Amino acid sequence: MPFPMSPFDESFKTDVLITLKDTSATPTLHKELESTLQWLCRAPTVTSFRVNTGKSNKELVKNLIQTQNRALDFKIIVNSPLSEDIIILKHLKVNISSMNKFPKEVIVDVDCATALLRGAHIYAPGVMAMVSGTQIGDYVSVYADLSKKCRKGFLKIYSDGAKLFIGNGLVKMSRDLLFGPDSSPKGIAVEMIEVTSGSPQLGNFLPEGYALLQNLPSILCVELLSPKRGENVLDMCAAPGHKTTHMAALMGNQGTLVAIDKTPNKVLQLQNTCQVFGAEALVFQADSTKILSHSTTSVCIGEGPPFLPNTFHRILLDAPCSALGKRPQFRNTTSEKVIRSYVPLQRKLFSEAVGLLKSKGRLVYSTCTITLGENEGVVSWALRTFDCLELVKPERSYGETGWPGAGLGEEERSKVQRFGPGGQVDSVGFFMACFVKR
């Protein structure tokens, strides 16, 4: 989908090029960056589900999807060859210029608009404005407020700032209910019937715990980790628990799976996700930069951190990051200071992981961002810092090779996976690398 204004300014582009020594970026890297920034402004062309094999199966979930959206051409539901638990839906190709524009309009904020282009409906808090006289059952056109100038409850056609056509929907809540002085409305305000991204509107139709809407790279990084039954496995930054439940499914709930998060509310969310998906995991609230014990006293894993060195067969470090791989992005105000703050944290977490990993154990490092410093930069630092680590190439690679400019050679860059434009599957921006401890 064409984007009328870039959400990224020149200083942001410079920030993305952060390297270990802040060296000048290569022309190749500049070309990769420009292509990636344009790609980030567009919605993905696929939607992916991960089936919870402990409660359901691929055929059952596929049939439920088809039943929910009968207008969805069955041919675009693809049985993914990646694994037994992935379903990929290719979006319909849309001619935006031929889509109807209704006289009544609804304005939503950019976060809501992003969700709509990924298949959501409009929930009450996301509605910024609705034209006066709009009734339940009316068809409306939906626009994103790109310039953030629309006042809550505005009742005319909005023309004071930049707006972007998102699609069309059916009104389910009246203006009085949405903007009344004493109302705190919940639920779907507008049910989307078509969006410019071609994504099907799926809604919450699956029985609890059957499957999860999950970005494909997030699924693939757990498959790259490949946890086995009977192993000790650690998810260092686990909330909200989507990857944790995937690990539990691959392990058949046989072994010891430890999931850690630092924030109390996120730990509660993590516990709930595990319960819904039937994942047996030991969940602990802890700071994962401080979970390696320096004591020689024996510690039981079940008692929680700190853990002794060489405790885990496999570790997933899905690290806190600047999260710049989100698609589509309509506005981005991330500062250089914020971007730079993540690398020291990622290195601390990585150091703990290396200490906790058993000999011949596997460590997967992943982020949902695109910056060089947080991705290839961390990999380059790790290889220089830890002689015991070997960067290994995945058996199946569905991303692109790494970017130049952070000290990785061509062979090393071929072993990491960067998800961006030109990849085999058009998903979100993501990065992953796999290490084995000698």
Wavefront OBJ file of the C-alpha trace (Angstrom):
o trace
v 0.000 0.000 0.000
v 1.522 3.363 -0.931
v 2.310 5.629 1.995
v 1.759 9.388 1.648
v 4.424 10.513 4.107
v 7.457 8.812 5.605
v 7.293 8.184 9.347
v 11.089 8.187 9.448
v 13.189 11.339 9.377
v 16.856 11.582 8.390
v 18.117 11.456 11.981
v 16.196 8.221 12.475
v 17.876 6.720 9.416
v 21.246 7.633 10.832
v 20.324 6.013 14.145
v 19.431 2.751 12.421
v 22.980 2.591 11.052
v 24.521 2.348 14.518
v 27.529 0.020 14.423
v 29.979 -1.077 17.078
v 32.468 1.679 16.223
v 30.074 4.094 14.495
v 32.023 3.596 11.288
v 30.749 4.930 7.988
v 28.038 2.759 6.499
v 28.669 1.128 3.132
v 26.650 2.078 0.028
v 25.175 -1.438 0.108
v 23.919 -0.888 3.623
v 22.357 2.465 2.711
v 20.549 0.767 -0.171
v 19.326 -2.027 2.128
v 18.130 0.539 4.662
v 16.155 2.622 2.168
v 14.466 -0.484 0.819
v 13.660 -1.693 4.335
v 12.200 1.642 5.473
v 9.858 1.726 2.477
v 8.868 -1.887 3.198
v 8.127 -1.080 6.845
v 5.543 1.498 5.760
v 3.450 -1.229 4.130
v 1.404 -3.962 5.788
v 2.559 -7.576 5.417
v 0.916 -9.594 2.661
v 0.392 -12.688 4.809
v -1.204 -13.616 8.115
v 0.170 -16.572 10.037
v -1.291 -18.831 12.717
v 0.543 -21.221 14.989
v -1.613 -24.204 15.839
v -1.396 -25.446 19.423
v -0.785 -29.127 18.704
v -1.498 -29.995 22.334
v -5.156 -28.989 21.937
v -5.856 -28.951 18.206
v -4.466 -29.703 14.756
v -3.879 -27.869 11.488
v -6.897 -29.228 9.613
v -9.326 -28.346 12.410
v -8.033 -24.776 12.692
v -8.042 -24.350 8.925
v -11.689 -25.432 8.794
v -12.591 -23.013 11.581
v -10.933 -20.163 9.678
v -12.866 -21.059 6.553
v -16.157 -21.263 8.477
v -15.551 -17.873 10.091
v -14.889 -16.107 6.812
v -16.744 -17.788 3.970
v -15.695 -15.019 1.586
v -12.107 -16.141 2.067
v -11.029 -18.112 -0.987
v -9.926 -21.515 0.245
v -7.059 -21.464 -2.212
v -5.337 -18.696 -0.285
v -5.163 -20.814 2.855
v -1.806 -22.473 2.465
v -0.596 -25.562 4.282
v 2.863 -24.330 5.176
v 5.690 -26.771 4.479
v 7.600 -25.279 7.406
v 6.095 -27.456 10.128
v 2.965 -29.164 11.334
v 1.871 -26.162 13.378
v 1.915 -23.236 10.914
v -0.900 -21.946 8.708
v -0.157 -19.042 6.363
v -2.922 -16.982 4.745
v -1.997 -14.958 1.695
v -3.880 -11.664 1.573
v -6.095 -10.745 -1.336
v -4.711 -8.319 -3.896
v -6.666 -5.071 -3.597
v -7.179 -2.294 -6.126
v -7.488 0.592 -3.680
v -8.700 3.058 -6.308
v -11.726 0.870 -7.009
v -12.822 0.561 -3.379
v -16.015 2.392 -2.366
v -15.776 5.560 -0.283
v -18.849 6.089 1.871
v -20.060 9.622 2.734
v -19.858 8.953 6.480
v -16.425 8.450 7.982
v -14.731 7.223 11.133
v -11.283 8.423 12.219
v -8.978 6.135 14.201
v -5.539 6.618 15.726
v -2.458 5.155 14.043
v -2.156 2.218 16.449
v -5.713 1.177 15.732
v -5.148 1.611 11.987
v -2.133 -0.692 12.127
v -4.222 -3.385 13.801
v -6.995 -2.995 11.207
v -4.565 -3.626 8.367
v -3.543 -6.846 10.124
v -7.114 -8.165 10.371
v -8.665 -6.567 13.473
v -11.983 -4.780 13.939
v -12.302 -1.319 15.539
v -12.808 -1.474 19.281
v -14.411 1.472 21.058
v -11.218 3.054 22.504
v -9.704 3.298 19.013
v -12.405 5.582 17.598
v -11.273 9.211 17.482
v -14.168 10.686 15.490
v -17.472 9.727 13.901
v -19.610 11.930 11.659
v -22.768 13.300 13.284
v -25.911 11.349 12.393
v -24.129 8.041 11.962
v -26.390 5.188 13.050
v -25.830 1.571 14.013
v -25.882 -0.452 10.803
v -24.470 2.348 8.625
v -21.559 1.657 6.310
v -18.615 4.002 6.901
v -15.178 4.605 5.469
v -12.333 4.463 7.966
v -9.286 6.755 7.969
v -6.124 6.940 10.069
v -5.217 10.265 11.681
v -1.566 10.485 10.593
v -0.885 13.945 11.956
v -2.494 13.301 15.382
v -4.572 16.489 15.151
v -8.064 15.001 15.345
v -9.950 15.820 18.542
v -11.696 12.979 20.348
v -15.391 13.020 19.485
v -15.040 15.227 16.396
v -18.370 15.097 14.502
v -17.628 16.485 11.029
v -15.658 15.289 8.028
v -12.062 15.563 9.209
v -9.921 17.805 7.002
v -7.500 19.553 9.369
v -4.654 17.057 9.073
v -3.245 14.212 7.012
v -5.451 11.158 6.938
v -5.064 7.801 5.198
v -7.888 5.619 3.866
v -7.806 2.249 5.639
v -11.002 0.547 4.485
v -14.737 0.229 5.074
v -16.820 -1.080 7.929
v -20.241 -1.532 9.514
v -21.131 0.572 12.582
v -21.936 -1.408 15.736
v -21.969 1.423 18.315
v -23.638 4.837 18.184
v -21.921 8.182 18.744
v -23.800 8.645 22.026
v -22.423 5.418 23.371
v -18.885 6.100 22.151
v -18.588 9.709 23.269
v -21.247 10.134 25.964
v -20.126 11.957 29.138
v -20.630 8.957 31.393
v -19.759 6.147 29.025
v -16.748 3.853 29.036
v -17.664 1.691 26.045
v -16.080 -1.665 25.401
v -16.317 -4.071 22.488
v -16.404 -3.683 18.718
v -17.483 -0.215 17.560
v -17.047 -0.821 13.825
v -16.858 -4.222 12.180
v -14.465 -3.990 9.245
v -15.630 -5.515 5.972
v -12.605 -4.685 3.804
v -9.188 -3.076 4.249
v -6.611 -1.767 1.800
v -4.057 -4.402 2.872
v -6.307 -7.235 1.659
v -6.110 -8.914 5.067
v -9.155 -10.982 6.038
v -11.027 -9.780 9.144
v -10.829 -12.829 11.348
v -11.827 -11.651 14.834
v -11.732 -13.806 17.963
v -13.394 -16.941 16.655
v -11.104 -19.808 17.673
v -11.749 -21.766 20.875
v -9.357 -20.684 23.596
v -5.921 -22.213 23.244
v -6.489 -23.795 19.798
v -4.218 -21.487 17.825
v -2.504 -18.142 18.004
v -2.151 -15.293 15.526
v 1.632 -14.987 15.540
v 4.156 -13.408 13.184
v 5.982 -16.063 11.210
v 9.550 -15.140 12.290
v 8.492 -15.460 15.950
v 7.397 -19.017 15.199
v 10.537 -19.812 13.241
v 12.942 -18.654 15.944
v 11.520 -21.285 18.339
v 11.800 -23.922 15.621
v 15.416 -22.840 15.162
v 15.960 -23.390 18.894
v 14.357 -26.853 18.443
v 13.812 -27.804 22.103
v 13.601 -31.538 22.767
v 11.716 -33.717 25.215
v 13.561 -34.244 28.484
v 15.818 -31.180 28.143
v 16.299 -28.186 30.404
v 15.143 -25.172 28.365
v 15.155 -21.472 29.295
v 13.105 -18.585 27.880
v 14.910 -15.548 29.321
v 12.483 -12.750 28.385
v 9.300 -14.735 28.072
v 6.215 -12.488 28.383
v 3.591 -12.606 26.997
v 4.397 -16.304 26.621
v 3.703 -17.044 22.957
v 7.154 -18.498 22.337
v 7.116 -20.246 25.714
v 3.961 -22.151 24.824
v 5.484 -23.090 21.476
v 8.519 -24.538 23.243
v 6.261 -26.526 25.572
v 4.373 -27.944 22.586
v 7.590 -29.014 20.832
v 8.766 -30.631 24.076
v 5.428 -32.363 24.588
v 5.501 -30.923 28.122
v 8.272 -33.412 28.903
v 11.364 -31.846 30.382
v 12.009 -28.676 32.373
v 10.945 -25.435 30.748
v 11.772 -22.240 32.650
v 10.196 -18.914 31.665
v 11.345 -15.644 33.198
v 10.192 -12.060 33.069
v 11.070 -9.038 35.149
v 7.757 -7.187 35.432
v 5.034 -8.493 37.805
v 2.136 -7.727 35.442
v 3.919 -9.426 32.569
v 4.579 -12.466 34.740
v 0.841 -12.749 35.406
v 0.205 -12.499 31.666
v 2.845 -15.163 31.041
v 1.237 -17.508 33.578
v -2.184 -16.992 32.030
v -0.906 -17.697 28.515
v 0.707 -20.932 29.682
v -2.521 -21.973 31.376
v -4.671 -21.250 28.309
v -2.353 -23.185 26.000
v -1.759 -26.056 28.405
v 1.969 -25.341 28.603
v 3.797 -26.739 31.619
v 6.483 -24.210 32.515
v 8.176 -22.964 35.660
v 7.452 -19.239 35.621
v 9.586 -16.871 37.707
v 9.745 -13.125 38.192
v 13.394 -12.152 37.929
v 15.881 -9.885 36.199
v 17.507 -12.111 33.584
v 20.716 -10.071 33.715
v 21.184 -11.510 37.234
v 20.137 -15.160 37.039
v 23.577 -16.814 36.806
v 24.783 -18.083 40.169
v 28.426 -17.666 41.114
v 28.067 -20.115 43.986
v 29.203 -23.743 43.881
v 26.261 -24.848 46.013
v 23.852 -27.136 44.187
v 20.627 -25.401 43.170
v 17.377 -27.082 42.104
v 15.937 -25.558 38.930
v 12.469 -25.711 40.411
v 13.481 -23.332 43.180
v 14.083 -20.586 40.656
v 17.029 -18.323 39.860
v 19.898 -17.892 40.264
v 20.882 -21.016 38.356
v 24.252 -22.743 38.285
v 26.467 -22.434 35.198
v 25.942 -25.026 32.454
v 22.347 -25.744 33.497
v 20.358 -25.480 30.248
v 20.498 -27.472 27.029
v 18.782 -24.696 25.061
v 18.179 -21.010 25.700
v 16.029 -18.506 23.839
v 17.056 -14.888 24.259
v 14.300 -12.957 22.503
v 15.844 -9.739 23.680
v 14.208 -6.434 24.628
v 14.825 -4.158 21.654
v 13.781 -0.969 19.873
v 10.984 -2.962 18.136
v 11.431 -1.166 14.813
v 10.347 -4.182 12.786
v 6.651 -3.480 13.298
v 4.582 -3.249 10.089
v 2.996 -1.079 8.932
v 4.503 1.948 10.640
v 2.640 5.226 10.226
v 4.632 7.239 12.739
v 7.927 6.662 14.506
v 9.501 9.048 16.991
v 12.077 6.689 18.484
v 15.144 8.683 19.546
v 18.810 7.881 19.141
v 19.139 7.730 22.935
v 16.448 5.076 23.192
v 17.915 2.984 20.370
v 21.393 3.121 21.867
v 20.096 2.084 25.306
v 19.260 -1.451 24.202
v 22.672 -2.779 23.143
v 24.246 -2.710 26.641
v 21.192 -4.544 28.019
v 21.306 -7.106 25.198
v 24.974 -7.781 25.905
v 24.318 -8.300 29.620
v 21.536 -10.748 28.888
v 23.677 -12.545 26.311
v 26.552 -12.924 28.796
v 24.219 -14.529 31.339
v 22.918 -16.886 28.669
v 26.406 -18.062 27.696
v 27.196 -18.861 31.322
v 23.961 -20.806 31.795
v 24.308 -22.837 28.586
v 25.614 -26.395 28.693
v 28.486 -27.549 26.520
v 27.077 -28.403 23.061
v 23.972 -26.454 24.043
v 22.093 -24.183 21.651
v 21.402 -20.450 22.103
v 19.084 -18.493 19.814
v 19.307 -14.706 19.917
v 16.412 -12.810 18.307
v 14.920 -9.325 18.088
v 11.938 -7.711 16.381
v 13.963 -4.716 15.235
v 16.012 -3.738 12.165
v 18.987 -1.834 13.588
v 22.483 -2.999 12.787
v 23.802 -2.450 16.302
v 21.141 -4.580 18.000
v 21.408 -7.413 15.493
v 24.589 -8.075 13.520
v 26.427 -5.825 15.982
v 25.533 -8.041 18.944
v 26.452 -11.188 16.985
v 29.836 -9.703 16.039
v 30.493 -8.698 19.657
v 29.509 -12.163 20.906
v 31.889 -13.960 18.533
v 34.774 -11.701 19.612
v 33.928 -11.989 23.298
v 33.145 -15.692 23.740
v 35.631 -18.138 22.226
v 33.335 -20.988 23.244
v 30.582 -19.931 20.823
v 30.141 -21.056 17.232
v 27.654 -19.351 14.914
v 25.717 -22.049 13.070
v 23.676 -21.877 9.906
v 20.060 -23.061 10.176
v 19.058 -26.141 8.205
v 16.220 -24.139 6.625
v 16.503 -20.388 6.163
v 13.482 -18.258 5.262
v 15.008 -14.846 5.912
v 17.660 -12.822 4.114
v 21.358 -12.720 4.969
v 22.691 -10.198 7.461
v 23.693 -6.646 6.639
v 27.343 -5.597 6.185
v 28.956 -2.979 8.375
v 29.114 -4.573 11.829
v 32.222 -6.700 11.450
v 30.690 -9.956 10.241
v 32.234 -11.638 7.234
v 30.195 -12.812 4.269
v 30.063 -16.399 5.550
v 28.962 -15.254 9.009
v 26.279 -13.012 7.527
v 24.938 -16.020 5.604
v 24.354 -17.807 8.917
v 22.034 -15.197 10.438
v 18.476 -14.499 9.279
v 17.132 -11.009 8.751
v 13.461 -10.724 7.758
v 12.873 -7.797 5.437
v 11.965 -6.990 1.837
v 12.693 -9.716 -0.681
v 12.362 -12.601 1.767
v 10.494 -15.816 1.042
v 7.621 -14.758 3.306
v 6.452 -11.147 3.642
v 6.076 -10.770 7.404
v 7.431 -8.253 9.939
v 10.991 -7.049 10.456
v 12.893 -9.585 12.563
v 16.371 -10.969 13.213
v 17.671 -14.267 14.560
v 20.995 -15.988 15.040
v 21.833 -19.423 16.405
v 24.943 -20.328 18.445
v 26.315 -23.626 19.749
v 28.589 -23.753 22.797
v 31.755 -25.726 22.138
l 1 2 3 4 5 6 7 8 9 10 11 12 13 14 15 16 17 18 19 20 21 22 23 24 25 26 27 28 29 30 31 32 33 34 35 36 37 38 39 40 41 42 43 44 45 46 47 48 49 50 51 52 53 54 55 56 57 58 59 60 61 62 63 64 65 66 67 68 69 70 71 72 73 74 75 76 77 78 79 80 81 82 83 84 85 86 87 88 89 90 91 92 93 94 95 96 97 98 99 100 101 102 103 104 105 106 107 108 109 110 111 112 113 114 115 116 117 118 119 120 121 122 123 124 125 126 127 128 129 130 131 132 133 134 135 136 137 138 139 140 141 142 143 144 145 146 147 148 149 150 151 152 153 154 155 156 157 158 159 160 161 162 163 164 165 166 167 168 169 170 171 172 173 174 175 176 177 178 179 180 181 182 183 184 185 186 187 188 189 190 191 192 193 194 195 196 197 198 199 200 201 202 203 204 205 206 207 208 209 210 211 212 213 214 215 216 217 218 219 220 221 222 223 224 225 226 227 228 229 230 231 232 233 234 235 236 237 238 239 240 241 242 243 244 245 246 247 248 249 250 251 252 253 254 255 256 257 258 259 260 261 262 263 264 265 266 267 268 269 270 271 272 273 274 275 276 277 278 279 280 281 282 283 284 285 286 287 288 289 290 291 292 293 294 295 296 297 298 299 300 301 302 303 304 305 306 307 308 309 310 311 312 313 314 315 316 317 318 319 320 321 322 323 324 325 326 327 328 329 330 331 332 333 334 335 336 337 338 339 340 341 342 343 344 345 346 347 348 349 350 351 352 353 354 355 356 357 358 359 360 361 362 363 364 365 366 367 368 369 370 371 372 373 374 375 376 377 378 379 380 381 382 383 384 385 386 387 388 389 390 391 392 393 394 395 396 397 398 399 400 401 402 403 404 405 406 407 408 409 410 411 412 413 414 415 416 417 418 419 420 421 422 423 424 425 426 427 428 429 430 431 432 433 434 435 436 437 438
